[in-house]
Amino acid sequence: MRLLHTMIRVGNLDKSIDFYTSVLGMKLLRKNDYPDGRFTLAFVGYGDEDTNSVIELTHNWDTESYDLGNGFGHLAVEVEDAYATCEAVRAKGGKVTREAGPMKHGTTVIAFVEDPDGYKIEFIQLGTR
């Protein structure tokens, strides 16, 4: 068994695809429209779906935004340098919500950014957890 993907609903698919590909460096792996259901599914990730977990971006054509609720926490991405990654995200217009640094009560270096829909992405610096 393995984790295939995590699905999140997005209000503006083009903005979301741009964020995950241009800002976070993922690849758009596939995108399918379902006209009868009035939705599109786009899959993004750092590697092939056959061997990597990916993110499914679900865009319901008639919904512009979602209430994120309080149950979902964040996605986590391992990075070589959380400080430099935050700077790169900021330089591309991304929103850093927690600057890179050691986590509270520990030594793991983390940071948080936010995608266009408000979902949090945690960066965890390689070798610090």
C-alpha positions in Angstrom: 0.0 0.0 0.0 1.0 3.6 -0.5 -0.5 7.1 -0.4 -1.5 8.1 -3.9 -2.6 11.7 -3.6 -4.2 14.4 -1.4 -7.2 16.2 -2.9 -7.9 19.9 -2.2 -10.6 22.0 -3.8 -9.5 25.2 -5.4 -11.4 28.3 -6.6 -9.2 29.3 -9.5 -7.5 26.4 -11.1 -5.1 28.4 -13.3 -3.9 30.4 -10.3 -3.4 27.2 -8.3 -1.6 25.3 -11.0 0.7 28.4 -11.5 1.4 28.4 -7.7 2.2 24.7 -7.4 4.3 24.6 -10.6 5.9 28.1 -10.8 6.3 28.9 -7.1 6.8 25.5 -5.6 8.4 23.8 -8.6 6.0 20.9 -9.1 5.0 19.6 -12.5 1.5 19.4 -13.9 1.2 15.7 -14.4 -2.3 15.5 -15.9 -5.5 17.5 -16.2 -8.9 16.3 -17.2 -12.2 18.2 -17.7 -15.5 16.5 -16.8 -18.1 18.7 -18.5 -21.1 16.5 -17.4 -20.0 17.0 -13.8 -18.8 20.6 -14.3 -15.4 20.0 -12.7 -11.7 19.6 -13.6 -9.1 17.5 -11.9 -5.4 18.5 -12.2 -2.6 16.5 -10.6 0.6 18.1 -9.6 3.7 16.7 -8.0 7.5 16.4 -7.8 7.6 13.1 -9.6 5.7 10.5 -11.5 2.4 9.3 -10.0 3.6 5.7 -10.2 6.2 6.2 -7.5 5.3 9.5 -5.8 2.4 10.9 -3.8 0.9 13.9 -5.6 -1.8 16.6 -5.0 -5.1 16.5 -6.8 -6.5 20.0 -7.4 -10.2 19.8 -7.8 -12.0 22.7 -9.5 -15.7 22.7 -9.4 -16.7 25.1 -12.2 -19.5 26.8 -10.3 -17.6 27.4 -7.1 -15.2 30.4 -6.7 -14.0 29.7 -3.1 -14.3 27.4 -0.2 -14.4 27.6 3.6 -11.2 25.8 4.6 -12.7 24.7 7.9 -10.6 23.8 10.9 -9.9 20.1 10.3 -7.3 20.3 7.5 -3.8 21.2 8.7 -1.2 21.5 5.9 0.8 19.8 3.3 4.5 19.2 4.0 7.4 19.4 1.6 11.0 18.5 2.3 13.4 21.2 1.2 17.2 21.5 1.3 17.2 25.0 2.7 14.0 26.4 4.2 15.4 29.9 4.4 16.3 30.1 0.7 13.1 28.4 -0.3 11.1 31.1 1.5 13.0 33.8 -0.3 12.4 32.1 -3.6 8.6 31.8 -2.9 8.5 35.5 -1.9 10.4 36.5 -5.0 7.8 34.7 -7.1 4.9 36.5 -5.4 4.1 33.8 -2.9 3.0 34.4 0.7 5.2 33.3 3.5 3.2 33.0 6.7 5.9 31.7 9.0 9.5 32.5 8.4 12.0 29.7 8.4 13.5 28.8 11.7 13.5 26.1 14.4 10.1 24.8 15.4 8.9 25.6 18.9 10.2 23.1 21.4 12.5 21.4 18.9 15.3 21.8 16.4 13.6 20.9 13.2 13.8 23.9 10.8 10.4 24.7 9.3 8.5 27.4 7.5 5.0 27.9 6.2 3.6 29.4 3.0 0.1 29.8 1.7 -1.3 28.9 -1.7 -3.9 31.1 -3.5 -6.8 29.4 -1.7 -5.3 29.7 1.7 -4.0 26.2 2.1 -0.8 26.0 4.2 2.3 24.3 2.9 5.0 23.5 5.5 8.6 23.4 4.4 10.8 21.0 6.5 14.5 21.4 6.1 16.4 18.3 5.1 18.5 16.9 7.9 16.9 18.8 10.8 14.1 16.6 11.8 
